[in-house]
């Protein structure tokens, strides 16, 4: 087999037209993806109107603890570990 590499082979196989077509397609697909990503926050607002987030029950354990109680719990755990 003899392979010859020349610019004429690219012209004969319509290489420039194929590559230009490919680049145009990729450009438009990437632009469409960017537009969709930019519109997602607006679409979520519309979806939230029809499917609102359900309120969940809060429990005492869900409330944030004060810093003093966290420090006391850590201190007790460390003291118990070292004893």
C-alpha positions in Angstrom: 0.0 0.0 0.0 1.2 3.4 -0.9 0.0 6.4 1.0 0.6 9.8 -0.5 0.0 12.8 1.7 -0.8 16.0 -0.2 -3.1 18.9 0.0 -4.7 17.7 -3.3 -6.1 14.7 -1.4 -7.9 17.1 1.0 -9.5 19.0 -2.0 -10.5 15.8 -3.7 -12.2 14.4 -0.6 -13.9 17.8 0.1 -12.0 17.9 3.4 -12.3 21.7 3.9 -16.1 21.6 3.4 -16.5 18.7 5.8 -14.3 20.3 8.5 -16.1 23.7 8.1 -19.5 22.0 8.3 -18.4 20.1 11.4 -17.1 23.3 13.1 -20.4 25.1 12.3 -22.4 22.3 13.8 -20.3 22.2 16.9 -20.5 26.0 17.3 -24.3 26.0 17.1 -24.7 23.0 19.5 -22.4 24.7 22.1 -24.3 27.9 21.7 -27.6 26.1 22.2 -26.2 24.3 25.3 -25.1 27.7 26.7 -28.5 29.2 26.1 -30.3 26.3 27.9 -27.9 26.5 30.9 -28.6 30.3 31.1 -32.4 29.7 31.0 -32.4 27.0 33.7 -33.0 29.4 36.6 -35.9 31.0 34.8 -37.4 27.6 33.9 -37.1 26.4 37.5 -39.2 29.4 38.7 -41.9 28.4 36.3 -41.7 24.8 37.4 -41.9 25.8 41.0 -45.2 27.5 40.4 -46.8 24.2 39.4 -44.8 21.9 41.6 -44.0 23.9 44.8 -41.6 22.5 47.3 -43.4 20.7 50.1 -42.9 22.0 53.6 -41.3 19.4 55.9 -41.8 19.1 59.6 -38.9 20.3 61.7 -37.8 18.4 64.7 -35.9 19.5 67.7 -32.8 17.8 66.4 -33.0 19.8 63.2 -32.5 23.1 65.0 -29.0 24.4 65.2 -27.4 24.0 68.5 -25.6 26.8 70.4 -21.9 26.9 70.4 -21.8 26.2 74.2 -23.6 22.9 73.9 -21.3 21.8 71.0 -18.2 22.7 73.0 -19.6 20.8 76.0 -20.3 17.7 73.9 -16.9 17.7 72.4 -15.2 18.2 75.7 -17.2 15.4 77.3 -16.3 13.0 74.4 -12.6 13.8 74.7 -12.6 13.5 78.5 -14.3 10.1 78.2 -11.9 8.9 75.5 -8.8 9.8 77.6 -10.2 8.3 80.8 
